[in-house]
Amino acid sequence: MGKKRLILVVLLMVECYLVSTIEGAMQEKAESIIPIPTNSPPEGNTTFIDGTTWCVARPGVSQVDLQKALDWACGLGMADCAIIRSGGSCFEPNTLLSHASYAFNYYYQQNGNSDIACNFGGTAHIVTKDPSYGSCVYSTSGSVASSASSLSGHSLRWWELFGILLLLFMRS
């Protein structure tokens, strides 16, 4: 009976991993269905004629759409949003536009500075003027970890959890 239980747990873990992977891929495809035209450099080019680029929230967009995009960037998008929380150096001004701009830029820099990495359902656009202010410094492509390392860290967590559960069930 113990082996059947172990096999069931292993299958459930694999299913959870596959579902989370598929949902993440579906989210990316949903955003890329309707391209939003932007005046931005070619994909991946951060040193075009005018220099480095940043991704910021568009002023005047729906607050609901902006909040959804911010939630995605700080959640599934894996942007490091600790700095825009209370006490962080980019918390002030405490506005949705400011917080979304920081999170969008973090995601954009982490994901290769491509046009699609600055879409967020049309709530963001690429700028050539550094949006940093005071002690709030917006990252550039060289100052953020690559998306490959963050993805490998994410999948490593699944295997760590799987190993712990496997050990627990083998002991019982």
N, C-alpha and C positions, 0 to 999 in steps of 0.2 A: 504494500500500500504506500510506503514511503517513496518508492521510485516513481510511482504514478503521480504523486503530489509534486515531486520535484520536476518532473517533465511538464506538468501543468503550469507551474510557476515560470519555468523557462519559456514556455510558449507565450504566456501572458506578457512577460518582459519584452520579448521580441515583438509582439504585436503592438505594445505601447510605443516602443521605439519607432516602428514603421509608421504608425499613425501620426506621431509627432513630426516625423520627417516629411510625410506626404502633406500634412496640413501646412507646414512651412513653405513647401514648394508651391502649393496651391495659392497661398497668399501672394507670393512673388508674381505668379502668372496673372492673378486678378489685377494687380497694379499695372502690369505692362500691356494690358489689352488695348487701352486707349492712350496713345502717346500724346503728351502735352508738348507743343512746340516751345522751345526755349532758345534764347540767344546765348548759347554756351559753347565752350570749346569742344573739340572732338573727344570721344570717350577715352578716358584714361590719361588725357594730356593735361598735366597740371602746370606745365611751363610753356604755355602758348605766348603769343606776342605780349600780352599785358602782365604775365606772371602767374602767381598762384590763384586758385579759385576757392570759394567757400560756398556752402549751401545754407540758405536761410529761409525762414517762413515768409510767405507772401503777405504783405499787409492787405487788409480788406477781405480776406477769405472768410468763409463761414467758421465761427468759433467751434461749432460741433465737429466739423471736418478736421479742423486744426487739432482739437483735443484727441480725436480718434487717431490721427497720424502720430501725435506725440506719444500716445499710449503704445502704439505699435513700435515706434522707434525705441522706446525705453523697455519694451517687453520682448517680443519676438525678434525685433531688429537688433537686440543686444547692445544698444548704445549705452555707454556708462553715464547714467543720469544723476549720479550722486552729487555732482557739483551744482546742479540746479535745484536741489532740495534745500530746505531751510538750513541756514548756516553755511552753505556752500558759496564759493566765491562768485558764482554766476546766478545766485538766487535772486538778487536785486538787479534790475527791477523785477518785481514779482508779477510778471504778466505772462499770459499764455504765448504771445508772440515771441517774447524773449526766450522763454524756456524751450519752445519748439525749435527756434532757430539754433540754439546750442545743440540740442539732441539731433536735429537733422544734419547739421554739419559734422558731428561726430560720426554718424552712420555713413555719411557721404565720404569722408576721409578714410574710414575703415574699409570701405568697399570699392576702392579704386577710382574715385573721382569721376565716375561715369554719369552720363545724363540720367539714366534710369535710377541711379542711387540718390538722385535729388528730385524725385518725382513726388512721392507722398500724396498720391491722388490729386496732384495739381496744387497742393498747398505750399509748395516750396519752389525756389528758383536759385540759380547760380549767380553769384556776384563776384566781382574782381576786387572790391574794396574790403579790406580786413574788418570784420565786424567786432573785433575784440574791443573791450573797454575796461578801464581801471584794472582791477586784478582778475578780471574774467578774460582769459586768453582762449580764443577759438583755435582748435588744432588745425594743423596742415597735414598733408599726406605722410610726411616723415615722422610726425610726432604721435601717431596712433598705431597700435599693433595691427598687423595685417589680418584680414578676415580669415585666412587659412589657419592661423594659430588659434583664433577664437573658436572656429568651427571644430578643430581637433580637440580643444579643451571641452567643448560642449558634448561631443560624442564620448569622450573619455569618462565623463560623469555617469553616463548610462552604463558603461562597462564596470565602473567602480560599484555602482548600486547593484548591478547584476551579480558581481562577485560576492558582495556582502550577503545578499539574500541566499545565494548558493551555499555559502559557508554556514549560514544559520540553519538552513534546511538539512544540510548534511550532518550537523551536530545533533539534530532532534530525532 
